């Protein structure tokens, strides 16, 4: 077998990374770790894979997490902590050591595509701000030295607080006190072809505005003509506070003569619970915000001033972090509990909660894992056919789905029938860890699985049952599809060949 040169294979990975950024917008997720029962890295990866989440952001460069992401094609943003910036900014050798230890040691097996240097440094760690641009440059130079500068982009997340008056967007500017530092950062991003990382929270925009903006505006819900938000200078209409925040960043960069740097929203979300004085932090509002956010981002359009520039976005966050200090809402930004169950269902197919449509329009099916224990599969099958009220007639002797007569085949059919009927009211695809979702239709010969285009002959397409259990014991989350695999075959091939 002729081995392709390494530079060619690295070019494939670079192409894949570029296409992932330019072809279609993605929704990723932040993974915080400030919780009592932190799941293991392997469990986290399993949760991500079961919901086809393919872009994640870490707040550090935890070695166990980076090892767990190996050979998954999940695109990972790693973080330099605020505490590490001073040393890295002052000493290029420290930056080189950081890159060698936390990036070069894992690439290409782990698909690291970006480094977030600090988090909201200007507003959270202002004493570090004067050396932030130097830290960015030193990290980038270390990437150049390891030939990773084209695959891995470098930036630093900023909060909306660096723009004191974000509305109207057209007059937004960065705070004058940070102009020198921000200009240095923007020059770096422009020179290296990187992106502006923005933490944009309509929740805070709404709760601190003293009633100026309606709640529907923050939740991506349509406004009546008399309530529409219009920039008086450009006459552009803003259907959501999220779009206005992103445009404020674009206009602020233009004010410093930078017009070609794309914005990536590194954090946004909505808390599902809060204290007595945090009335907007509810499950209903969190579900509405994140469901509408996903639809908004995945329509591949940009904000009003940049309609052709999609807004790649990371939701804050994967898990509720119960150990966080501050207001009660700080503990409740997650979409999942540590045991993998969802805090609320997210509708991703244009309808209500709990949709099972993949982002490319294909249905997700629930099937037994290939390595699942037979005893656990039998328990899951009995539950689905009994308490779960799945239609198990087609897997009885002589029926269309009886053969092959094995536990995995029968469990897959029953699991999927339950899942398709109950996902809209909280049903999940877990079955004590023995099930997984897949976009591949498992139907075969005359056996058509529920949800398949040809399902009416066997299991059939049925409306959700009004009554029944909302989730299985030890259940996982409703199908949450918040990212797309870009060129998965080429990515896998390139990674495999690079490791030869």
C-alpha positions in Angstrom: 0.0 0.0 0.0 1.4 3.4 -0.9 1.3 5.8 2.0 0.3 9.4 1.2 2.7 12.1 2.4 1.9 13.5 5.8 1.6 17.0 4.4 -1.2 15.9 2.1 -3.1 14.2 5.0 -2.7 17.3 7.2 -4.1 19.3 4.3 -7.2 17.1 4.2 -7.7 17.8 7.9 -7.2 21.5 7.3 -9.8 21.4 4.5 -12.3 19.6 6.7 -11.7 22.2 9.4 -12.2 25.1 7.0 -15.4 23.6 5.5 -16.8 23.0 8.9 -16.4 26.7 9.6 -17.6 28.1 6.2 -20.2 25.7 4.8 -22.7 25.6 7.5 -23.2 27.1 10.9 -22.9 24.8 13.9 -24.1 24.7 17.5 -21.5 23.5 20.0 -21.6 23.2 23.8 -19.5 24.4 26.7 -18.4 21.8 29.3 -18.0 23.2 32.8 -16.8 21.0 35.6 -17.9 22.7 38.8 -20.4 20.1 39.8 -20.5 17.5 42.6 -21.0 14.4 40.6 -18.9 15.1 37.5 -19.4 12.3 34.9 -16.3 10.5 33.7 -14.7 11.7 30.5 -15.9 8.5 28.7 -19.4 9.1 29.9 -19.3 12.7 28.7 -18.1 11.6 25.3 -20.8 8.9 25.1 -23.4 11.5 25.9 -22.1 13.9 23.2 -21.9 11.1 20.6 -25.3 9.8 21.4 -26.7 13.2 20.6 -24.3 13.9 17.8 -22.8 16.9 19.4 -19.6 17.5 17.4 -18.2 20.8 18.7 -17.2 21.4 22.3 -15.4 24.0 24.3 -13.3 23.1 27.4 -12.3 25.7 29.9 -8.9 24.2 30.3 -6.9 21.4 28.7 -7.7 18.5 30.9 -5.7 15.5 29.8 -8.3 12.9 30.6 -10.9 14.8 28.5 -8.5 15.2 25.6 -7.7 11.5 25.6 -11.4 10.6 25.7 -12.0 12.7 22.6 -9.4 10.8 20.6 -10.6 9.3 17.3 -14.1 10.8 17.7 -13.9 13.6 15.1 -15.5 15.9 17.8 -14.0 19.4 17.3 -12.5 20.6 20.5 -11.7 24.1 21.7 -9.3 24.0 24.6 -8.7 26.8 27.1 -5.8 28.6 28.6 -7.0 29.6 32.0 -6.8 33.3 33.2 -4.2 32.2 35.7 -1.9 30.9 33.1 -1.9 34.0 30.9 0.7 36.1 32.7 3.4 33.4 32.4 2.5 32.6 28.8 2.4 36.3 27.9 5.8 37.0 29.4 7.7 33.9 28.3 7.5 32.4 24.8 9.1 29.2 26.2 6.0 28.8 28.5 3.7 29.1 25.5 5.8 26.5 23.7 5.6 24.2 26.6 1.9 24.7 27.0 1.3 23.9 23.3 3.5 20.8 23.4 1.8 19.5 26.5 -1.8 20.3 25.7 -2.1 20.4 22.0 0.7 18.8 20.0 0.6 15.7 22.3 -3.0 14.9 21.3 -3.3 16.0 17.6 -4.2 14.5 15.3 -6.0 11.8 17.3 -7.9 14.5 19.2 -9.4 17.0 16.8 -8.3 20.3 18.5 -9.3 23.2 16.3 -9.2 26.3 18.5 -7.6 27.7 21.7 -9.5 30.1 23.8 -6.9 32.2 25.7 -8.5 33.1 28.9 -12.2 33.9 29.4 -13.5 37.5 29.6 -10.1 38.6 30.7 -10.7 42.3 30.2 -13.6 42.4 32.6 -12.8 39.4 34.9 -9.0 39.6 35.2 -8.2 43.2 34.2 -4.7 43.0 35.7 -3.8 40.4 33.0 -5.2 42.5 30.1 -2.0 44.4 29.3 -0.2 41.1 28.4 -3.2 39.3 26.8 -2.1 40.2 23.2 1.4 39.0 23.9 0.0 35.7 25.2 -2.1 35.3 22.0 1.0 35.9 19.9 3.2 33.5 21.9 0.6 30.8 21.7 0.3 31.3 17.9 4.1 31.2 17.4 4.3 28.0 19.3 1.7 26.6 17.0 3.7 27.7 14.0 6.7 25.9 15.4 4.7 22.7 15.6 3.1 23.1 12.2 -0.3 23.4 13.8 -1.1 27.0 13.1 -3.4 26.3 10.1 -5.4 23.7 11.9 -5.7 25.4 15.3 -7.0 29.0 15.6 -6.3 31.2 18.6 -8.6 33.8 20.1 -9.9 35.1 23.5 -13.6 35.2 24.6 -14.9 38.7 25.5 -18.1 39.6 27.3 -20.7 42.1 26.2 -19.4 44.4 29.0 -16.5 45.5 26.8 -19.2 47.3 24.7 -20.9 49.6 27.3 -23.7 50.8 24.9 -24.5 47.9 22.5 -27.8 49.3 21.4 -28.4 50.6 18.8 -25.8 48.2 17.3 -24.7 50.7 14.7 -23.3 53.1 17.3 -21.7 50.4 19.5 -18.0 50.8 20.3 -15.6 49.1 22.6 -15.0 50.8 25.9 -12.3 53.6 25.4 -10.4 52.3 28.4 -9.7 49.1 26.5 -9.2 50.5 23.0 -5.4 49.9 22.9 -5.7 46.3 24.1 -8.7 45.5 21.9 -7.0 47.0 18.9 -3.9 44.7 19.5 -6.2 41.7 19.8 -8.1 42.5 16.7 -4.9 43.1 14.7 -3.8 39.6 15.8 -7.1 38.0 14.8 -7.0 39.7 11.5 -3.4 38.7 10.8 -3.9 35.1 11.7 -7.3 34.6 10.0 -9.0 33.9 13.4 -12.4 34.9 14.8 -13.7 37.2 17.5 -15.0 35.1 20.4 -18.1 36.7 22.0 -20.0 35.7 25.1 -23.5 37.0 24.5 -26.3 36.5 27.0 -29.7 37.8 26.1 -30.8 36.6 29.6 -28.6 39.3 31.2 -29.5 41.8 28.5 -33.2 41.3 29.4 -32.9 41.2 33.2 -30.6 44.3 33.5 -32.6 46.4 31.0 -35.3 47.3 33.5 -38.2 46.4 31.2 -36.9 48.3 28.1 -36.9 45.2 26.0 -39.8 42.6 26.0 -39.1 39.1 27.1 -40.2 37.7 23.7 -37.3 39.7 22.1 -34.8 37.9 24.3 -36.4 34.5 23.6 -36.4 34.8 19.7 -40.2 35.0 19.7 -41.9 37.1 17.1 -42.8 40.7 18.0 -45.9 42.6 16.8 -45.2 45.4 14.3 -45.7 48.0 16.9 -43.0 46.4 19.1 -40.4 45.6 16.6 -36.8 46.7 17.5 -35.3 48.9 14.8 -31.8 50.5 14.7 -32.7 54.2 14.1 -29.5 54.8 12.1 -29.6 51.9 9.7 -33.3 51.1 9.9 -32.3 47.4 10.2 -34.9 45.3 12.1 -33.8 43.1 14.9 -35.9 40.1 15.6 -33.8 39.0 18.5 -31.5 40.4 21.1 -29.0 37.8 20.2 -28.7 39.2 16.7 -28.4 42.7 18.0 -25.6 41.7 20.3 -23.6 40.0 17.5 -24.1 43.0 15.3 -22.9 45.3 18.2 -19.6 43.3 18.1 -19.3 43.7 14.3 -20.0 47.5 14.5 -17.6 47.9 17.4 -14.9 46.2 15.3 -15.7 48.4 12.3 -15.2 51.5 14.5 -11.6 50.3 15.0 -11.3 49.7 11.2 -11.6 45.9 11.3 -14.4 44.6 9.0 -13.4 41.1 8.1 -13.2 39.2 11.4 -16.1 36.8 11.9 -17.8 36.5 15.2 -18.2 33.2 17.0 -20.4 33.2 20.0 -18.5 31.1 22.6 -21.2 31.3 25.3 -24.9 31.9 25.3 -27.8 30.2 27.0 -30.6 30.7 29.6 -30.9 29.4 33.2 -33.7 27.0 34.0 -34.0 28.0 37.6 -33.2 30.9 39.9 -33.8 32.6 43.2 -37.1 34.4 44.2 -35.8 37.5 42.5 -34.8 35.8 39.3 -38.3 35.3 37.8 -37.1 35.0 34.2 -35.0 31.9 35.1 -37.5 29.2 34.4 -37.5 25.8 32.6 -40.0 27.1 30.1 -37.9 30.1 29.2 -34.7 28.0 29.0 -36.3 25.5 26.7 -37.8 28.2 24.5 -34.5 30.1 24.3 -32.3 27.2 23.4 -34.8 25.6 21.0 -35.2 28.9 19.2 -31.4 29.6 19.3 -30.7 26.3 17.6 -33.2 27.0 14.9 -31.9 30.5 14.5 -28.2 29.5 14.2 -28.8 26.6 11.9 -30.7 28.6 9.3 -27.1 29.6 8.2 -27.8 33.4 8.1 -26.0 36.1 9.9 -27.2 39.2 11.8 -28.9 42.0 9.9 -25.6 43.8 9.0 -23.9 40.6 7.9 -26.8 38.4 6.5 -24.4 36.1 4.7 -22.1 35.4 7.7 -23.5 32.5 9.8 -23.1 32.7 13.6 -21.3 29.6 14.9 -22.4 29.3 18.5 -21.6 27.3 21.7 -24.4 26.8 24.2 -23.6 27.4 27.8 -23.7 24.7 29.0 -23.7 20.9 29.0 -24.3 20.2 32.7 -25.8 22.1 35.6 -22.9 23.2 37.9 -24.2 22.9 41.4 -21.0 24.0 43.0 -20.9 27.5 41.4 -21.2 30.4 43.7 -23.4 33.5 43.3 -27.1 33.7 42.5 -29.1 30.5 42.3 -29.3 30.8 38.5 -25.6 30.3 38.3 -26.1 26.7 39.1 -28.8 26.1 36.5 -27.5 26.9 33.0 -27.0 23.2 32.0 -29.1 21.2 29.5 -28.4 18.0 31.3 -28.1 16.7 34.8 -24.9 14.7 35.7 -26.7 11.4 35.3 -27.4 12.3 31.6 -31.1 13.1 31.8 -32.2 16.3 30.2 -33.3 19.3 32.2 -35.8 20.0 29.5 -36.6 18.7 26.0 -35.4 20.6 23.0 -37.4 20.7 19.8 -35.0 20.6 16.9 -37.3 19.7 14.0 -39.4 22.8 14.0 -42.1 21.4 16.2 -42.4 21.0 19.9 -40.0 19.5 22.4 -38.3 16.2 22.1 -37.9 16.1 18.4 -35.8 13.3 16.9 -35.0 14.9 13.6 -31.3 15.2 12.8 -30.1 18.5 11.5 -29.8 17.2 8.0 -33.5 16.3 8.0 -33.1 12.6 8.6 -34.9 10.8 11.4 -33.0 9.5 14.4 -33.7 5.9 15.4 -33.1 4.3 18.8 -31.3 0.9 18.7 -29.4 -1.4 21.0 -25.7 -0.9 21.4 -23.6 -3.6 19.8 -21.6 -4.2 23.0 -24.6 -4.1 25.4 -25.0 -6.8 27.9 -27.7 -9.4 27.0 -29.2 -9.5 30.4 -29.6 -5.7 30.4 -31.0 -5.9 26.9 -33.6 -8.4 28.1 -34.6 -6.1 31.0 -34.9 -3.2 28.6 -36.9 -5.2 26.1 -39.3 -6.4 28.8 -39.7 -2.8 30.1 -40.3 -1.4 26.6 -42.9 -4.1 25.7 -44.6 -3.8 29.1 -44.5 -0.6 31.0 -43.2 1.3 28.1 -46.2 0.3 25.9 -44.1 -0.3 22.8 -45.8 -2.2 19.9 -43.9 -5.5 20.2 -46.2 -7.5 17.9 -43.9 -7.3 14.9 -41.1 -9.2 16.8 -43.4 -12.1 17.8 -42.8 -15.5 16.0 -44.0 -15.5 12.4 -44.2 -11.7 12.2 -42.2 -9.3 10.0 -39.4 -8.5 12.5 -39.1 -11.8 14.4 -36.0 -12.8 12.4 -33.2 -12.6 13.2 -34.3 -14.2 16.5 -31.8 -12.6 18.8 -32.0 -10.2 21.8 -30.2 -7.3 20.1 -32.5 -7.2 17.1 -35.7 -7.5 19.2 -34.6 -4.9 21.7 -33.7 -2.5 18.9 -37.2 -2.7 17.4 -38.9 -2.3 20.8 -36.6 0.5 21.9 -37.2 2.4 18.7 -40.9 2.0 18.8 -41.1 3.3 22.4 -38.7 6.2 21.5 -40.6 7.3 18.4 -43.9 7.4 20.2 -42.7 8.9 23.5 -40.0 11.3 22.6 -42.5 14.2 22.3 -43.5 13.8 26.0 -40.1 13.1 27.5 -39.3 9.6 26.3 -35.6 9.0 25.9 -33.2 6.6 24.2 -31.0 5.1 27.0 -32.5 1.9 28.5 -29.9 1.7 31.3 -27.1 2.6 28.9 -27.9 -0.2 26.4 -29.3 2.1 23.6 -28.1 4.7 21.3 -29.5 7.0 18.6 -28.5 6.7 15.0 -29.5 8.5 11.8 -29.2 5.2 9.9 -32.5 3.5 9.3 -32.3 0.0 10.8 -35.2 -1.4 8.7 -34.4 -4.5 6.7 -36.3 -6.7 4.2 -39.9 -6.6 5.3 -39.2 -5.2 8.7 -39.8 -1.5 8.8 -38.9 0.3 12.0 -41.3 2.9 13.4 -40.2 6.3 12.0 -39.0 4.8 8.8 -40.5 6.1 5.5 -41.8 2.6 5.0 -43.0 1.9 8.5 -46.7 1.6 8.0 -46.4 -2.1 7.1 -45.0 -3.2 10.4 -44.5 -0.9 13.4 -46.1 2.1 11.7 -45.9 5.8 12.3 -48.1 6.6 15.4 -48.9 9.8 17.1 -47.3 10.2 20.6 -49.3 8.3 23.3 -51.0 10.7 25.7 -50.2 8.7 28.7 -47.2 6.6 29.8 -43.8 7.0 31.4 -41.8 10.1 30.6 -38.5 8.4 30.8 -36.8 5.1 31.5 -35.0 4.4 34.7 -31.5 5.8 34.3 -32.7 7.5 31.1 -30.6 9.8 29.0 -31.7 13.0 27.4 -34.1 13.5 24.5 -32.4 13.6 21.2 -30.5 16.8 21.2 -28.7 17.3 17.8 -26.7 20.4 18.0 -24.0 20.0 15.5 -23.3 18.4 12.1 -20.5 16.0 11.1 -18.7 17.7 8.2 -17.2 15.2 5.8 -17.0 12.3 8.4 -15.6 9.8 6.0 -12.7 11.9 4.9 -12.0 13.0 8.5 -11.9 9.4 9.7 -9.8 8.3 6.7 -7.3 11.2 7.2 -7.0 10.6 10.9 -6.5 6.8 10.4 -3.8 7.3 7.7 -1.9 9.9 9.8 -1.6 7.3 12.6 -0.1 4.7 10.3 
